Amino acid sequence: MVNKIREAFESKFGNDPVLIKAPGRINLIGEHTDYNNGFVLPAAVDKAIYFAIKPNELNTYRFFAFDLDEDYHTSVDNIKKSNTHWANYLLGAIAQFTADNRIVGGFDCVFGGDVPAGAGMSSSAAIECGLATAINHMNQFGYNTLQLAFMAQKAEHDYAGVQCGIMDQFASLHGRKDQVIKLDCRSLEYTCFPFKMNKVALVLVNTGVKHALAASAYNTRRNECEQGVEVIKKNYPATRSLRDATVNMVLELKAQFTEEVFKRCLYITEENDRVNKACEALLREDFTSFGQLMYASHEGLRNKFEVSCAELDQLVELASGIEGVLGARMMGGGFGGCTINLVQKESLSDFKKEILAHYQTPDLQTPEIIEVAIGEGVHIITVVNE
């Protein structure tokens, strides 16, 4: 893929671009906890967006979206939201540098990759983080990876209209091979846990339902969580976010919440507990317990946070009946996208056969099944045959 991106750049713009790999991410457990200052357990994967990029002398940004075969050009002096949806992820990243009084000269950029769009693997974060890293590298601005993560997150807020937490951008930039990241979204302290994949595989199954987070109930859920914090704060004044609450506190105050807000708060507090238990299971190499926590996470996302959909539920139900599947749940914002499945390697073939035999996408197509490995975060590619 990186060679295709480089060749496209050379045919459109010239030789010797900088090459960058920006991975998508999976999240093993801890969904919707990030913007509640809780815990998440993501990892960067081997599916990525690749960039070929080089300064020009034209006072113009020239983008080419390889996968869409589309161009977008704009003046350096005209950074604002565009009607071209995909360009906004790039423009949003540039805007964070100019907002910090940095001069970002014109450049040419070709990008594309194999992160499935709309599947909950954060292709948008990969684009934002990849371009931010490229700009930082080309201009020798000296921002560290955490600063770049915040800039990429702000790009998502301001230019894509999704008030996401920090997890996606953090995972894309900080990923490590064969390790998952337990991130404390309040302090941004993180601990890496080994995820040994010699006996188990991580497999995504794409429902074929595209989830448009900006148009979904994502921002509504965030608001409901904030309403819950206000109720809890009246009884426990030290509460600043749902991270500060416990399951018992939520149960105690049940009568003071609306039914919806109660369910949202209960799910978030339970999910934070599940992340901690999942990390303990990894230290024991206890993938059976880890998988049970994944199933419990999905149950909470379906019934309490109410961000699942019929197709996601069908896939999790299917997976739970296949021998050798240790765990399954929806992954990402919800309302579509992928399930993530923890499968014993010896059962991988049977898993794929059963899914293909019993599930079709809403448009009656064969579902995309994506086996992923845990890989490095955003980095400059120095060897083109990577």
N, C-alpha and C positions, 0 to 999 in steps of 0.2 A: 504493500500500500504506500509506504513512504517513497518508493521509487516512482510510483505513478504520480504522486503529488509533486515530486521534484521535476519529473519530465514535463508535467503540465506547466509548471512555473517557467521552465527553460523555454518552452515553445511560445509562451505568452509574453514573458518579461525579460528573459536573459539568464545568465549563468550565475553560479555560486551563491544560492540563497542559504540562509541559516535554516536548518531543519530541526523541528521540535515535535516531540511526542507528548500528547496531553491525554491521559487515560480517562475513560469513564470510571464509574465506581459502582460497587454493589454495597448494600447495607445489610448485614446479616441479621441484625435485630436492633431495635431502638428507632421506631418510626414516628415522626411528628414530635419527637421529644426535643429536637435540637432548638427550635425556636421557643421552647419552654425552659431553656437553660439546663436541660437534662443530659442524659448519657446516650451515646450512639456507638455502634460498632461497625464502621465501614471499612472498606479496603479498595484500593485502586486495582484495576484489572488489566488484562492484556488486550482489551478492545479499546481503541483510542482514536482521537482526532489528531491528524498530522498536519503540520504547517511547514510551508516553504515561504520564506519572507526575506525581504531585502529593502534597504532604503532606496528611494529614488530622488531625483532632483526636481520634481514636478509640482511641489506644493499640493499634492493630491494623494489621497488614499485610494488604491485600486485593489479591490477584492475580487477573487474568483472562487465561488463555491463549487468545488469539483463534483460533488455528488449530485448537485442540482443542475450543473452546467449553466450557471448564471453568474453574470458580472454585476458589480456595483462600484461606482466611483463617486467620490465626493471631495470637495475642497478641504484642505487642512483647517480653514477658517470657518467651516460650516458643520461642526459636530452637533448634531441634534437627532432626535428620534426620527426614524425613517418609516415609510410605508412598506419597505422591503423587510419582512419579519426577520429573516436570518441575519441581515446586516446589523440589526440592533444589538446583538450580542457582542459584535466587534466594536461598534461605535461606543457602546456602553463602557467597554474596557478602556478605550482611548480616553474617554471623557474623565475617567478617574485620575489619570495622570495630569490632564490639563487643569482639572479642578485643584490639583496640588501644585499648581504653577510650574508644571514641567512643559517644556516645548517638545512635542512629538512631531518630528518632520514627516514628510510624505514617505510612504513605502508601498511596495507591492506585496500582495499576500495571496497565496493559493492554499486552501485548506479542504480537508475531507478525511473520511475514515470509515471505521466499521463499528462505531457505537450506534446501535439502533435508535433512531429518533423516536421520542414518545414512549419509550419502553421502560422508563424509570431508572436508566443508567446514567443520567445527568450529562447528556451530550452538550447541553447548554453550558454547564459548569466547565466542561473540558474545553469548549471554545473560548470562554472568558479567561480561564486560567492559562491556556496555551498562548493566547495573544498577549496577555499581561506579562507573561514570562518573556516572550519574544521582545516586546517593547523595552522591558527592563534590561534585557541582555544587550540589545542593539545600542541602547543609549547609555549603558553603564550607569543607570540611576542608583543602583545599590539597595533597592527594596529587598527585604527578606521574604521568605515564603509565607509567613503569617500575614504580613502587610499586603502581599499580593492576593491572598485569599479574601481579605476584607474588601479589597478593591473589586475583585471579581463578584463578590456577593452584592456590593453596591450597584454594580452594573446590572445584575439581575433585577434588583429592586427598581432602579430608575428607568431602565430601558426595556426590560421584558415585562415589568409590572407584577412580578411575583415576589411576595415578601418572604423569601426563603430564609432558613437559618444558615449557619455557617458550614454545616457538615459536608455538602457536596464539593464545595471549593476546597475545603481543608483536606478532604480525602484525596482529591485529584492531585494536589500539590505535595502532600506529605506521605503518599503511599510507599510501602516497602514490600519487597518481594516475600511471599509466603508468610506475611504477618497481617493481622487485622489491628485496627487502631481503636482502642477505647478512648473516646474523646469526651472530656467534661466540657460541655458547651457553655458553662458559666465561667470557669477559670481559663479554659482553653489548654489546660494541662492534658497530656495524653500519655497513654501507656500502650506499647505494642505487645500483642500476644501471638505466639506462634500458632499457625493454623496448618497443621501437617496434612498434606493432601495425598499421601501415599496410599491411603485406603479409602478415602472419600472423595467425591467430586461435587462441585457446585455447578448447578445447571439452572439456567433461566429458561422459562417458557413464556413466550410473548402471546398474550391473549389476542393480539390483533386489534385491540381497542386502544385508540390513541387518546391519551389523557392531556387535555389542554388545561394545565394547572391555573393559568391566569383567569380562565373563564369558569373554573370549577368552584367547589366549596372550600378550597384550600384557605383562602383569606377569611372565610366565615369561621372555619375551625379555629384559626388563630384568635379571632375576636372572642369566640366562646371560651377559650382557655383564659383569656384576659379577664373576662367576666367572672370566671371561677376564682381567679386570684383575688379579685376585689372582695368577694364573699369571705374567703378564707382569711384575708388580711384583717377584717373586722374582728375576728376571733383570735387570730394569731398575728399580731402586728408586725412581727419580724419577716413575714412572708413577702417575698419580692417576685417570685415566679412559682410555677408548679413544681419546680425543682425543690423548693423549700417545704413542700407539703408531703404528707405520707398517706398511704391508703387509709389508715385508721382515721386521720383527720377528715378526709373526704367523706367517709362513711358516717362519722359523727355529725357532720354538718349537712347531711343529705337533704333535710327538710328546707334548708335555706337556698338551695339551688333550684333552677328550673330542671326539668328532667334531662334535657339535652346537655346542659352544662355539667350536671352531675356525672353523666356517662363520660363526657370528655375528660373530666378531671380524674375520674377513677381509672380510665384507661392509661393516662399519662403516668400516674403514680405507680400503677402496676408495671408498666413497660420499663420504667427506670429500674425497678427491682429485677426485672427479667434480664436486663443488660448485665447487671452485676453478677447474677447467677450464671449467665452464659460464659462470662470470663472465668469464673471459678471452674466451670465444666471444662473449658479449654485447657486450663492448667492440669487437670486430671486426664486430659485426652479422652474425655467422656462425651463422645459425639451423640450417644443415645439421649442423654439428658439435654444436650444442646438442641437436638432436633425437637424434643418435646416443648422446649421453650419457644421455638419457632412456631409450632402449631398454636400454642397459647397466644402468641403475639397476633397471629392472623384472626383468631377468634375475637380478640379485643378490637382489632381494626374493623372487623365486620360488624360486630354487635354494639360496641360502645363508642368507637370513634366514627363509625359509619362512613368509611371512605373506600370500601370495597365495591365490587360489582358482581353480577351473576357469573361472568366469565372467570374472574379471579377465583371466586368461591368454587366453581366447578373444577378448576384445575387443582386446587388444594385438596378437594374431596377425592378426586381421581388419584392424586399422588399418595394420599394417606392409605389407599387400598393396595398399593403396589409393594411387594416384598422388597426389602432393602432400601426403601425410602425412609430416612430417619426423621426428616422434618421438611415442612413446606409452609410458605406464607406469601402474601402479596408483598411487593417491595416497591418503595417509592411513595409518591404523594397519594396514589390511589386512583380510583375511577377508571382503571385500565392499566396498561403497561404489562409488566412481567410478574410471574411468581418466581421465587428463588427456592430451590430444592436442594436438600442435603442428601446425597445418594451414595450408598456403598458402591465402590467401583465395579465390583463383580455383578451388580444389578443394573448397571448403566444401560446396557443394551435393552433389557426388559423394560426399563423405565421409558425409554424413547419409543419403543414399540407400542406400549400401552397408551401413551399420550397421543401418538399419531392415530391409533385405532379408535380412540374415543373422544377426541376433541377436534372441532373445526372452528376457525375464526368466524366472526359474525358474517363475513362475506364468503363463507364456505371454502376458505383456503386452508392449506396445511399449516399448522402453527410453526413458527420459528423456534427452534430449540438451540440454545446457546450455552455451550460448556465454557466456563471461564476459569482462568488461572489468576492468582493474586500477584500483581506486579508492582513495578516502581511507579512513583509519582511523576509529575511533569519534568521532562529533562531535555537538554540539547542532544540531538543525535549526531554523533561524530563518525559513526560507521554506517554507510548508507544501506548495507545489506542486513541491518538489524531485523 
